[in-house]
Every structure is written in C-alpha cells, then in structure tokens.
Amino acid sequence: MKRILFFAILVVSLVLTLSGIAEAQILTRFAVVDLNRVYMAYFSESRQVREFMERSARVQAEIDNQTREIQNLRFNMVNLRNQGDMEQAMRLEAEIARREQNLSEYHSVQRSSLESQLNNLRQSSAFLEQIYDEIRLIAESEGYSTVLSLSENAGIIWYSPTVDITDRLIANLRSRAGR
C-alpha cells in the first residue's frame, strides 16, 4: 500500500512538474506585416489606386517640367553674364527665384495632398476589413499571438524574416479574390 501511495504521489508530482514546465515554455509568438507592400501589391489593380498613381505621375511630370525650365533659365542667365548683359541676367535671376519658390510651394501642396489621398485609400473600411480578417486567420492558424505593422511602428528595430507574414497575406488575399 505504501508503495502504491508513494508511486501515486510520484506520478502526481511528475505531472505537476511537467505541466509547470510546459506552462513556462509557452512563448508569445510575434509576426510582422508590411501593410504598405500589401496595399501596393494587392490593391494596385483597383480604380482608386490607379487614379492615385496617375495623379502622382502627373504631379511628378509637372515638377520635372518646371525643373527643366528653371535649368534652362539658369543656362541662359550664365550665358547672359558671360556676354556681359548683367541687366538681363538679373531679370532672369529674379524669374528663376520666383519659379523656384512656386515650384517649392507646388511640390509641398501636392505632396501633402497625395499623402492624404493615399492615407484615405489605406484606411478605407473595406480594405482594412479584408486585411485584418486575413491577418487574423493567418495568425490563428500559425500560432501568432501578436502581429505588428512594419509601416506604422517605428519601434521595431529588428525582426527575423521568418516572422514576416506579408507575402503569405498577399497570396491569401489574391487567392480569395480569384486573382
């Protein structure tokens, strides 16, 4: 009887010890996802994104055009100075300064407007709902307890590529959409 009692206590002790070790072994698993990459890869075919990209290209073309014009004016100003026509060179210098100021303001306004448009696209409820649902499915199926956004969290200093679920997220979204 003593042996059975001793054996039962030993088994219970062993079970409790092993369960304590198992609980201590449970780790919180983190994953990361680059929402900007997901957005551009998956939603790049949408009308809103195409419009954004076209507008962005038009703005860049205008900036390039204005920059070329300013460079041409600078070239002409240097030629006028070399020819000794300081009055005309000074007029061109004033025109260059005015155009550079206009270009700087245009660039600032357009950049702000484009960033706002992109943020609105990223934060559309349909986009976020699809993304978060798919992230949840991947996290639950692969045992991640937390998923961090690379594009929104400057606190991530380093991560292993093995915890980056961006490509899986894009593939899952595409397969669900039939692409």
C-alpha positions, 0 to 999 in steps of 0.5 A: 500500500505504501508503495502504491501511495508513494508511486501515486504521489510520484506520478502526481508530482511528475505531472505537476512538474511537467505541466509547470514546465510546459506552462513556462515554455509557452512563448508569445509568438510575434509576426510582422506585416508590411501593410504598405507592400500589401496595399501596393501589391494587392490593391494596385489593380483597383480604380482608386489606386490607379487614379492615385498613381496617375495623379502622382505621375502627373504631379511628378511630370509637372515638377520635372517640367518646371525643373527643366525650365528653371535649368534652362533659365539658369543656362541662359542667365550664365550665358547672359553674364558671360556676354556681359548683359548683367541687366538681363541676367538679373531679370532672369535671376529674379524669374528663376527665384520666383519659379523656384519658390512656386515650384517649392510651394507646388511640390509641398501642396501636392505632396501633402495632398497625395499623402492624404489621398493615399492615407484615405485609400489605406484606411478605407473600411473595406480594405482594412476589413479584408486585411485584418480578417486575413491577418487574423486567420493567418495568425490563428492558424500559425500560432501568432499571438501578436502581429505588428505593422512594419509601416506604422511602428517605428519601434521595431528595430529588428525582426527575423524574416521568418516572422514576416507574414506579408507575402503569405497575406498577399497570396491569401488575399489574391487567392480569395479574390480569384486573382 
